[in-house]
Protein backbone atom coordinates (compact mmCIF):
# COMPACT_ATOMS: atom_id res chain seq x y z
CA UNK A 1 0.00 0.00 0.00
CA UNK A 2 1.42 3.37 -1.03
CA UNK A 3 0.00 6.31 0.94
CA UNK A 4 0.75 9.80 -0.38
CA UNK A 5 -0.22 13.19 1.02
CA UNK A 6 -0.50 15.98 -1.52
CA UNK A 7 -0.68 19.63 -0.60
CA UNK A 8 -3.66 20.75 -2.69
CA UNK A 9 -3.20 23.76 -4.96
CA UNK A 10 -6.01 26.32 -5.10
CA UNK A 11 -6.99 24.97 -8.52
CA UNK A 12 -8.16 21.76 -6.80
CA UNK A 13 -10.39 23.54 -4.29
CA UNK A 14 -13.52 22.11 -5.92
CA UNK A 15 -12.20 18.57 -5.39
CA UNK A 16 -11.82 19.26 -1.68
CA UNK A 17 -15.27 20.88 -1.55
CA UNK A 18 -16.84 17.72 -3.04
CA UNK A 19 -15.01 15.45 -0.59
CA UNK A 20 -16.10 17.68 2.26
CA UNK A 21 -19.73 17.09 1.32
CA UNK A 22 -19.19 13.35 1.94
CA UNK A 23 -17.47 14.16 5.22
CA UNK A 24 -20.23 16.46 6.45
CA UNK A 25 -22.87 13.94 5.40
CA UNK A 26 -21.21 11.38 7.70
CA UNK A 27 -20.81 13.95 10.49
CA UNK A 28 -24.51 14.84 10.27
CA UNK A 29 -25.17 11.73 12.41
CA UNK A 30 -23.52 13.67 15.25
CA UNK A 31 -24.35 17.29 14.39
CA UNK A 32 -27.94 17.04 13.13
CA UNK A 33 -26.87 19.44 10.35
CA UNK A 34 -29.11 19.98 7.34
CA UNK A 35 -28.13 20.77 3.77
CA UNK A 36 -28.74 24.27 2.43
CA UNK A 37 -31.21 25.28 -0.30
CA UNK A 38 -28.73 23.97 -2.92
CA UNK A 39 -28.51 20.53 -1.30
CA UNK A 40 -25.03 21.16 0.12
CA UNK A 41 -23.61 21.33 3.62
CA UNK A 42 -20.90 23.81 2.61
CA UNK A 43 -17.80 24.81 4.56
CA UNK A 44 -17.30 28.42 5.60
CA UNK A 45 -13.50 28.15 5.89
CA UNK A 46 -12.70 26.45 2.58
CA UNK A 47 -11.11 29.52 0.94
CA UNK A 48 -9.11 30.20 4.11
CA UNK A 49 -6.87 27.22 3.35
CA UNK A 50 -5.40 29.14 0.42
CA UNK A 51 -5.72 32.67 1.80
CA UNK A 52 -4.44 32.46 5.39
CA UNK A 53 -0.97 31.52 6.63
CA UNK A 54 -0.58 28.36 8.69
CA UNK A 55 -3.33 26.44 6.89
CA UNK A 56 -2.50 23.32 4.90
CA UNK A 57 -5.04 21.33 2.85
CA UNK A 58 -3.81 17.78 2.18
CA UNK A 59 -5.34 15.23 -0.15
CA UNK A 60 -4.73 11.59 0.85
CA UNK A 61 -4.11 9.06 -1.91
CA UNK A 62 -3.73 5.30 -1.58
CA UNK A 63 -2.12 3.56 -4.54
CA UNK A 64 -2.94 6.63 -6.62
CA UNK A 65 -6.65 6.71 -5.67
CA UNK A 66 -8.25 9.52 -3.66
CA UNK A 67 -8.71 8.24 -0.11
CA UNK A 68 -9.56 11.36 1.90
CA UNK A 69 -8.21 14.66 3.18
CA UNK A 70 -6.68 16.30 6.23
CA UNK A 71 -6.76 20.02 7.00
CA UNK A 72 -4.16 21.57 9.29
CA UNK A 73 -4.79 25.01 10.76
CA UNK A 74 -3.34 27.32 13.44
CA UNK A 75 -6.63 27.98 15.24
CA UNK A 76 -7.10 26.20 18.55
CA UNK A 77 -9.69 26.42 21.33
CA UNK A 78 -7.59 25.08 24.20
CA UNK A 79 -3.97 26.03 23.49
CA UNK A 80 -2.26 29.25 22.38
CA UNK A 81 1.11 30.09 20.93
CA UNK A 82 2.95 30.75 17.69
CA UNK A 83 3.48 27.02 17.13
CA UNK A 84 -0.13 26.00 17.97
CA UNK A 85 -1.72 23.72 15.39
CA UNK A 86 -4.91 21.75 15.05
CA UNK A 87 -6.58 19.30 12.74
CA UNK A 88 -9.30 21.45 11.21
CA UNK A 89 -10.99 18.48 9.53
CA UNK A 90 -9.91 14.89 8.89
CA UNK A 91 -11.62 12.35 6.63
CA UNK A 92 -10.76 8.92 5.25
CA UNK A 93 -13.19 7.34 2.81
CA UNK A 94 -14.84 4.20 4.22
CA UNK A 95 -13.14 1.94 1.68
CA UNK A 96 -9.73 2.85 3.20
CA UNK A 97 -10.61 2.74 6.90
CA UNK A 98 -9.14 0.08 9.15
CA UNK A 99 -6.04 -0.25 6.95
CA UNK A 100 -3.75 2.21 8.73
CA UNK A 101 -4.38 5.09 6.31
CA UNK A 102 -5.74 7.45 8.97
CA UNK A 103 -3.04 6.67 11.54
CA UNK A 104 -0.27 6.98 8.97
CA UNK A 105 -1.71 10.31 7.79
CA UNK A 106 -2.00 11.68 11.33
CA UNK A 107 1.56 10.66 12.25
CA UNK A 108 2.92 12.12 9.00
CA UNK A 109 1.17 15.43 9.67
CA UNK A 110 2.37 15.60 13.29
CA UNK A 111 5.93 14.95 12.14
CA UNK A 112 5.85 17.47 9.31
CA UNK A 113 4.21 20.22 11.36
CA UNK A 114 6.06 20.15 14.69
CA UNK A 115 4.68 22.21 17.53
CA UNK A 116 1.91 22.21 20.10
CA UNK A 117 -1.09 20.30 18.84
CA UNK A 118 -4.78 20.25 19.62
CA UNK A 119 -6.90 17.50 18.07
CA UNK A 120 -10.61 17.60 18.87
CA UNK A 121 -13.65 15.58 17.87
CA UNK A 122 -17.37 15.78 18.51
CA UNK A 123 -18.17 14.07 21.83
CA UNK A 124 -21.01 12.14 20.23
CA UNK A 125 -18.59 10.63 17.69
CA UNK A 126 -17.13 7.83 19.85
CA UNK A 127 -15.42 6.19 16.87
CA UNK A 128 -13.40 9.37 16.25
CA UNK A 129 -12.57 9.60 19.94
CA UNK A 130 -11.27 6.04 20.02
CA UNK A 131 -9.25 6.59 16.83
CA UNK A 132 -7.58 9.79 18.07
CA UNK A 133 -6.88 8.39 21.55
CA UNK A 134 -5.17 5.34 20.02
CA UNK A 135 -3.15 7.32 17.45
CA UNK A 136 -2.13 10.15 19.77
CA UNK A 137 -1.46 7.80 22.68
CA UNK A 138 0.90 5.69 20.54
CA UNK A 139 2.50 8.73 18.88
CA UNK A 140 3.22 10.54 22.16
CA UNK A 141 3.82 7.38 24.22
CA UNK A 142 0.98 8.53 26.47
CA UNK A 143 2.26 12.09 26.92
CA UNK A 144 -0.86 14.10 26.16
CA UNK A 145 -3.53 16.04 28.01
CA UNK A 146 -7.27 15.84 27.45
CA UNK A 147 -9.38 18.90 26.75
CA UNK A 148 -13.03 19.75 26.34
CA UNK A 149 -15.78 17.48 27.53
CA UNK A 150 -18.51 18.24 30.03
CA UNK A 151 -21.01 20.65 28.52
CA UNK A 152 -18.64 21.40 25.62
CA UNK A 153 -19.67 19.72 22.33
CA UNK A 154 -16.08 18.80 21.66
CA UNK A 155 -13.46 16.74 23.41
CA UNK A 156 -9.86 16.15 22.46
CA UNK A 157 -6.17 16.02 23.16
CA UNK A 158 -3.26 18.44 23.40
CA UNK A 159 0.39 17.45 23.01
CA UNK A 160 3.75 18.53 21.61
CA UNK A 161 5.57 17.10 18.60
CA UNK A 162 9.17 17.46 17.56
CA UNK A 163 9.06 15.92 14.09
CA UNK A 164 10.39 12.40 13.55
CA UNK A 165 9.10 10.78 10.37
CA UNK A 166 11.13 10.92 7.18
CA UNK A 167 9.71 11.66 3.76
CA UNK A 168 8.21 14.42 1.71
CA UNK A 169 4.68 15.33 0.80
CA UNK A 170 4.84 13.32 -2.42
CA UNK A 171 6.38 10.07 -1.16
CA UNK A 172 5.23 7.66 1.47
CA UNK A 173 4.43 4.27 2.83
CA UNK A 174 4.73 0.95 1.11
CA UNK A 175 3.86 -1.24 4.09
CA UNK A 176 0.40 -1.43 5.62
CA UNK A 177 0.44 0.07 9.11
Buried (B, 14 or more C-beta within 10 A) or exposed (E): BEBBBBEBEEEBBEBBBEBBBBBBEEBEEBEEEEEEEEEEBEBEBBEBBBEEEBBBBBBBBBEEEBBBBBBBBBBBBBBEEEBBBBBBBBBBBEEBBEBBBBBBBBBBBBBBBBBBBBBBBBBBBEEBBEBBBEBBBEBBEEEBEEBBEEEEEBBBBBBBBEEEBEEEEEEBBEEEE
